[in-house]
Amino acid sequence: MKQHVSARKSLFWILLLVTGFATLQSGIALTQDEPSTPEIENVSTDEVLALSMALTRQKVTPDKEVEQDQALGEKIEAAFDKVVKKIAGVLFYELMATERQFVQFDHREYYVRPVGSPSETPYTRLTSPIEFSQNEIDQLTPSQQQDIAVFRAIDESTSSPHSIAADEVARKLIAGEFEQSEVATGTTTAADGEKVSVEFFSRVVDAGKYVKVSTKSGDEFHLLNQNLHQKIDSGTTRTTNDIQDARAAGLLALTDTGNYLQTESVNGMPIVVLWLACGALFFTLMMRGYNIWGFRHAVEIVRGKYDNPDEDGEVTHFQALSSALSATVGLGNIAGVTIAMTLGGPGAFFWMLMCGFFGMTSKFVECTLGQKYRKVKEDGTVLGGPMQYLPQGLSELKLGGLGAVLGIMFTVMCIFASFGGGNMFQAQQAGALLLAQVQGEDTGEITRLDKEIKELAGQGRVAESESLQLERDELQKNVTSFEGKFKWIYGIIMAALVGVVIIGGIKRIGKAAEKIVPSMCLIYVAACLYIILANITDVPAMISLIFSEAFSPEAFGGGFIGILVIGVQRAAFSNEAGVGSASIAHSAAKTDEPVREGTVALLGPFIDTIIVCSMTALVILLTGAWDNNAWINGEGLQGAALTSRAFGDQISWFPVVLTIAVVLFAYSTMISWSYYGEKCWERLFGANSIMVYRLLFVAATLLGALVDLGAVLSFSDIMILCMAFPNVLGVALLSPKVYADLKEYWGRYKNDEFKIYK
């Protein structure tokens, strides 16, 4: 037995050392100088210096807004923003990243006139700050003369007028012909080199990232579609000569060192994602694939076969599973799958499935430990989870100091996560989707009016466009006014509903969750099945596409590593396997057998990722939403909105049902996370202060519905991932204890030693 334990420990430390070595190597790589890229021009002579100045396309620098004293909320937002960036820099630092070169087109036309000009003064188009005479051009080398010819050819290629009359400007701005909707002020450089304050507006002629691709015929630059699964469009290419011409004409964005050819890292594995993935793989190997051979037994337990009402605990096995699922089934399943496939193509979903499969064992191990080290108090309530098993379990291994530190880290992070990602974020997202559904008719009318106003302005029918503009402004005013009232009403109702349930504790949470989660899952899956059956002949091809793209070196998202990372990352956000939160809910189950409740827990990732996410994935593939350029780029749809559009394309009324489902999923997530945060609060501040936490949680629900504290929510949400670091490390060290308990439990199960109640 000692040899087996030693071998398992060795496997863990090997995995840990490999991760550490990869991190070290990446750190060394970061400190090395970046590879040099070709310089734009060797400015060693006055002629070439003058040429480079002449070929620098003149631009306008917009005036900065006057800085005002920040309100308290803005100061808090700014402080949290700094913290979030630093934490994200560690969590999402990418290992094993590859590099690629690209150029960024930045071709804009500017029309300007000096500030203070008479109202009738036309706006003139900028070209370059210096114009060469033909005599000066004749004195340059042929290649330099060619550069000037290229510059002038590109400058004239848009056929744009050299000036626009002042009385035409308002019409063109309303018609949407330029970036701005009104004239702005800024600074540019006059022909004599002086800085001039100007009024200006601008139009984007060409803007896009072109990635360098080596082919048999030479290097080419292909357009990158950043919104549509990071796809490199082989149909839109530019040759090396095209890029050189664009450089000569001043159309390319430059680096700080003046280089036009830029380098970026892609397809790396974020540390937190690698940590969770390695943990899941390690636990599956450690438990000898218990997620497979223990599955049937898990179903028996959930059906109540071994439910003893006299055992210690607060909820049944099914209620505990429902409570844990209610915290994970939701936006991650509805929006996360869609995001994965629009970024990484169909193959990304294969890796989501793999993470769900291996994540089943992560849930088993951590939830078994949650039961094993839980504390049942005199009043029958339970305190369990990583904040309990990390200090106690590791102290048994003579690692009490490490256990105390890991336990406190987890506890603090979980409290922050419960207020943010588990509460305010859910309230905000659900409220926004519900509001969009309620105001859909009015916002659709505003969009229609905007389009008609632009068309009328473009035709020169200014009076009619101004009349419609007044109508549009009045409608927008009503929409904005209703939004403010809606947020208050929605926030108060949601806060009251949350308060009614969480003040009753885990028993009431479990009863609510066991009704909400199964019913909403069934409705959602039923709609998915309807669409799948309606397109059943296409299903085999879609499944084949998932597997073929998963291993294709030419796959979306930059190849095999790219789609693997996207799939693993979205799965980690969806099922939270390895985060440790689910063990808090499962520790409250009525049982004297820790392994039994851990077995129930392994069903969580199966239901969350392998069933519910698979349904979403097939709908997104069958409807073509994952690759629909008109929806993704044309209408700007992403995540839940794109999922809703896909369902609406097949079932016209289902977006309404989906909105209700999202609200209920958000609600169930909030009440479950309130329990997680409450138990961590109790661990830090004692049972007598629990009501303080509950009141703060209810207040946070209202706050989340009313305000958009982006950085605060990002900080709180990112804490969920931070919880994985102390939890996976501690659980890995304690996993030999779990395996020993599993062997002993399974022996008794095979010998029919367990009493059956149903």
Summary of the structure (lengths in Angstrom):
residues: 758
radius of gyration: 30.3
end to end distance: 36.6
largest distance: 103.0
contacts: 2631
relative contact order: 0.14
helix: 65%
strand: 11%
